[in-house]
Amino acid sequence: MPVTHATGWGRTNFALSRSEQPESIGQLGDLVTSTKDDRGILAHGLRRSYGDSSLNSGGLSIGLENIASISIAPETGVATVGAGASIRSLEYKAREFNLFPPVVPGTGFVTIGGAIAADIHGKSHHVTGTFSSSVERIQLLLASGELVNLLPTGESASQFWATVGGLGLTGIITEADIRLRTIATPFVQVEETREPNLSRLLNALKSADSDFEHTVAWIDLSGDFRGRGVVGKGNYENHPHPSRNKQSDGLSFPNIGKVSLINPLTVRAFNEVWYRKPLASGKKSLSAFMHPLDGVQHWNRMYGNSGFFQYQFVVPDGNEDFIEGVLATMRDAKVASFLGVLKRFGAQSPAYLSFPKPGWTLAIDIPQGVKNLEAIFNSLDEELCRREGRIYLIKDARIRPEHVPVMYPRLNEWQKVRALMDPSNLWQSDQSRRLNLC
Ligand SMILES: Cc1cc2nc3c(=O)[nH]c(=O)nc-3n(C[C@H](O)[C@H](O)[C@H](O)COP(=O)(O)OP(=O)(O)OC[C@H]3O[C@@H](n4cnc5c(N)ncnc54)[C@H](O)[C@@H]3O)c2cc1C
């Protein structure tokens, strides 16, 4: 069995594991039942999780890339998708039928298995909720080798909701039924506004939520870190019509593919260009709007060999001063970062470990090597706990284990369901061991 070297998207965590890519669900079942290993088994997708969620050092790591078929029933709008298929390939196939997945993340290079295991969210969270809101069935391979169908209601509901957001620790997702939404055209009507400071940015985002299905803000992480930024808003185009402008390039990031060294000068220049760019108004292709970074290959290498963390948190309404405090902390620590994304979340999903809850979420890329970074993170985490906020586990590489039950108060319920599904503790990851999740 080959041993491979793997890393999360942030390139801060590495693992050596034995790796397999079974050709079929039957072969996958044989592999799982024949593996006896103290370090257990973990499925992985396209390794777009940032830290160690998809890594299993010293154990078995199973890639689902060969289990990736997609079939769509246009009359019901339901897609049956192999867990290794990417969101991007589902989008392409769905568009042939004027359909589209209702919830997509900022990159299309995420598998259906990874999307369910993280209960991902998109720019539409305030309207559609998380990815699981469109999942009608999960087919899961249990540690016993049994293949089960889990549904969001009824007898299997607790196992369904433990698997959603369950970080691959309840079994291997092999297939799912996803309810798609109809679209009139493959375009989104986009508007942008430029906001000079944080309070204007927050107000603009808040008021956009009632009129737009997709809202997000890019926040300037350079200079005085006062929270200026650009708010992007979009709705699916209702019917084909000529655009007010020619097709807008609005939310795509400028080409930063050739930038290999991050320093305060390159970051300041990038942020300045982005803030001053002409605002978009008009139609934009769905994939360019939904996945603005996908045009730049391997942009995660820009942060150099030591990699970067993505600090993504959510705080309830009324804690806007925490966001301000995080920006001030980043300024004082002289963080140089290209990416800061701010968004409002709507209602919490029924999944025990789902990340989004009502309030504000901010995601910031922070290069490894910033002075006192660990102490900075820990003190922000402590403050987050006091404010009933939480860190997104799928982006985490360094949180302390004692913070997890505070941030995720249903952890204990999840652990009980999980223990019944996997009494021998077969499913493990570097993250599950680091955070004592199981
Ligand atoms: C540029 C970029 C933009 C992003 N934007 C967003 C966003 O807008 N919203 C958001 O929510 N997230 C976002 N993410 C995070 C990403 O959606 C998640 O990390 C997702 O889980 C990655 O899926 P993957 O297929 O790469 O899975 P991996 O990273 O390989 O694995 C992630 C987890 O899923 C589990 N898993 C994978 N496949 C299976 C399976 N078949 N069965 C059981 N468990 C499985 C793994 O064990 C692991 O715990 C973004 C990431 C990047 C790099």
Ligand as a Chemical Component Dictionary entry (heavy atoms), coordinates in Angstrom:
data_LIG
# 
_chem_comp.id                   LIG 
_chem_comp.type                 NON-POLYMER 
_chem_comp.pdbx_formal_charge   0 
_chem_comp.three_letter_code    LIG 
# 
loop_
_chem_comp_atom.comp_id 
_chem_comp_atom.atom_id 
_chem_comp_atom.alt_atom_id 
_chem_comp_atom.type_symbol 
_chem_comp_atom.charge 
_chem_comp_atom.model_Cartn_x 
_chem_comp_atom.model_Cartn_y 
_chem_comp_atom.model_Cartn_z 
_chem_comp_atom.pdbx_ordinal 
LIG C1  C1  C 0 -10.572 28.770 -1.485 1  
LIG C2  C2  C 0 -11.488 28.096 -0.489 2  
LIG C3  C3  C 0 -12.751 28.627 -0.306 3  
LIG C4  C4  C 0 -13.620 28.024 0.623  4  
LIG N1  N1  N 0 -14.854 28.574 0.791  5  
LIG C5  C5  C 0 -15.688 28.027 1.688  6  
LIG C6  C6  C 0 -16.995 28.588 1.875  7  
LIG O1  O1  O 0 -17.372 29.564 1.229  8  
LIG N2  N2  N 0 -17.797 27.992 2.797  9  
LIG C7  C7  C 0 -17.416 26.904 3.509  10 
LIG O2  O2  O 0 -18.200 26.432 4.324  11 
LIG N3  N3  N 0 -16.195 26.345 3.344  12 
LIG C8  C8  C 0 -15.342 26.889 2.448  13 
LIG N4  N4  N 0 -14.102 26.327 2.266  14 
LIG C9  C9  C 0 -13.768 25.112 3.031  15 
LIG C10 C10 C 0 -14.210 23.840 2.297  16 
LIG O3  O3  O 0 -15.511 23.972 1.795  17 
LIG C11 C11 C 0 -14.202 22.656 3.279  18 
LIG O4  O4  O 0 -12.961 22.531 3.854  19 
LIG C12 C12 C 0 -14.587 21.310 2.623  20 
LIG O5  O5  O 0 -14.780 20.372 3.641  21 
LIG C13 C13 C 0 -13.488 20.818 1.697  22 
LIG O6  O6  O 0 -13.928 19.665 1.014  23 
LIG P1  P1  P 0 -12.893 18.603 0.429  24 
LIG O7  O7  O 0 -13.596 17.774 -0.566 25 
LIG O8  O8  O 0 -11.665 19.296 -0.025 26 
LIG O9  O9  O 0 -12.619 17.722 1.726  27 
LIG P2  P2  P 0 -11.256 17.470 2.533  28 
LIG O10 O10 O 0 -10.642 18.777 2.859  29 
LIG O11 O11 O 0 -10.435 16.479 1.855  30 
LIG O12 O12 O 0 -11.879 16.862 3.877  31 
LIG C14 C14 C 0 -12.604 17.685 4.750  32 
LIG C15 C15 C 0 -13.354 16.833 5.774  33 
LIG O13 O13 O 0 -14.353 16.093 5.087  34 
LIG C16 C16 C 0 -14.201 14.708 5.405  35 
LIG N5  N5  N 0 -14.603 13.962 4.214  36 
LIG C17 C17 C 0 -14.232 14.189 2.932  37 
LIG N6  N6  N 0 -14.819 13.280 2.125  38 
LIG C18 C18 C 0 -15.544 12.462 2.925  39 
LIG C19 C19 C 0 -16.361 11.341 2.688  40 
LIG N7  N7  N 0 -16.556 10.836 1.468  41 
LIG N8  N8  N 0 -16.954 10.735 3.752  42 
LIG C20 C20 C 0 -16.784 11.219 5.009  43 
LIG N9  N9  N 0 -16.018 12.289 5.284  44 
LIG C21 C21 C 0 -15.410 12.902 4.250  45 
LIG C22 C22 C 0 -12.738 14.536 5.743  46 
LIG O14 O14 O 0 -12.530 13.395 6.556  47 
LIG C23 C23 C 0 -12.441 15.831 6.484  48 
LIG O15 O15 O 0 -12.846 15.742 7.819  49 
LIG C24 C24 C 0 -13.212 26.878 1.360  50 
LIG C25 C25 C 0 -11.942 26.341 1.159  51 
LIG C26 C26 C 0 -11.081 26.950 0.243  52 
LIG C27 C27 C 0 -9.706  26.366 0.025  53 
# 
loop_
_chem_comp_bond.comp_id 
_chem_comp_bond.atom_id_1 
_chem_comp_bond.atom_id_2 
_chem_comp_bond.value_order 
_chem_comp_bond.pdbx_ordinal 
LIG C1  C2  SING 1  
LIG C2  C3  SING 2  
LIG C2  C26 DOUB 3  
LIG C3  C4  DOUB 4  
LIG C4  N1  SING 5  
LIG C4  C24 SING 6  
LIG N1  C5  DOUB 7  
LIG C5  C6  SING 8  
LIG C5  C8  SING 9  
LIG C6  O1  DOUB 10 
LIG C6  N2  SING 11 
LIG N2  C7  SING 12 
LIG C7  O2  DOUB 13 
LIG C7  N3  SING 14 
LIG N3  C8  DOUB 15 
LIG C8  N4  SING 16 
LIG N4  C9  SING 17 
LIG N4  C24 SING 18 
LIG C9  C10 SING 19 
LIG C10 O3  SING 20 
LIG C10 C11 SING 21 
LIG C11 O4  SING 22 
LIG C11 C12 SING 23 
LIG C12 O5  SING 24 
LIG C12 C13 SING 25 
LIG C13 O6  SING 26 
LIG O6  P1  SING 27 
LIG P1  O7  DOUB 28 
LIG P1  O8  SING 29 
LIG P1  O9  SING 30 
LIG O9  P2  SING 31 
LIG P2  O10 DOUB 32 
LIG P2  O11 SING 33 
LIG P2  O12 SING 34 
LIG O12 C14 SING 35 
LIG C14 C15 SING 36 
LIG C15 O13 SING 37 
LIG C15 C23 SING 38 
LIG O13 C16 SING 39 
LIG C16 N5  SING 40 
LIG C16 C22 SING 41 
LIG N5  C17 SING 42 
LIG N5  C21 SING 43 
LIG C17 N6  DOUB 44 
LIG N6  C18 SING 45 
LIG C18 C19 SING 46 
LIG C18 C21 DOUB 47 
LIG C19 N7  SING 48 
LIG C19 N8  DOUB 49 
LIG N8  C20 SING 50 
LIG C20 N9  DOUB 51 
LIG N9  C21 SING 52 
LIG C22 O14 SING 53 
LIG C22 C23 SING 54 
LIG C23 O15 SING 55 
LIG C24 C25 DOUB 56 
LIG C25 C26 SING 57 
LIG C26 C27 SING 58 
# 
